[in-house]
Amino acid sequence: MEDTHKKILFKYYSTYLEEIISETMWAEIIDLEKGYFKLDNIPFFGPLIATDDIFRAEYDETEKCFIHRETIESSGNSIVQILVLEDGFDAAIIKDKLKAINCVSESLNDTFLAVEITKQEDYSIVKMLLDEYESLSVIEFAEPCLSDKHRADLLKLN
């Protein structure tokens, strides 16, 4: 994987944790000389970036690794964060329901998930599922990186 991918450091302020966060994620090398990469991870807290977005990173001598500098091209994918509120609720239930509508998720722990919604998926369907669980006070969710395409999907709900 080291031949085709690099670990990239992302530093940003997390409003969720209310502190500066460092998160490393795998990215496919597009052009190492120019520092162009394609994100190959689902960000947990990340900046406004989603899987398959193209970005520029520079090697940082202090950190001894590549650091994200700017996003160049959006893939149209989105990232949603889910916090499980209800004690004892099995997050696998939501993960399975999301998987059934073609959304991959990764767990940080038992109560926090990051979800990838690819460009071709209709976000209004995902949002209805999340709204249902939020209305039951089982979860809270945030949409830190919602693509223009997925914003347009939401117009169908109104």
Number of C-alpha atoms within 10 A of each C-alpha: 7 9 7 10 18 21 18 21 21 19 16 15 14 14 10 8 9 8 10 11 16 14 16 19 18 19 22 22 20 16 11 15 8 10 17 20 25 25 24 19 16 24 26 20 24 22 18 17 26 30 21 21 20 22 20 20 20 18 14 12 8 6 9 9 15 19 19 21 14 14 19 14 13 18 17 19 22 29 26 24 21 22 18 21 14 13 9 9 14 12 20 12 10 19 18 14 13 20 13 10 15 16 18 16 23 16 16 11 9 14 17 18 23 22 23 22 26 21 15 11 17 19 24 17 16 18 17 13 15 20 15 12 15 17 10 10 12 16 21 17 18 14 13 16 20 19 23 13 16 22 14 13 16 16 9 11 10 4
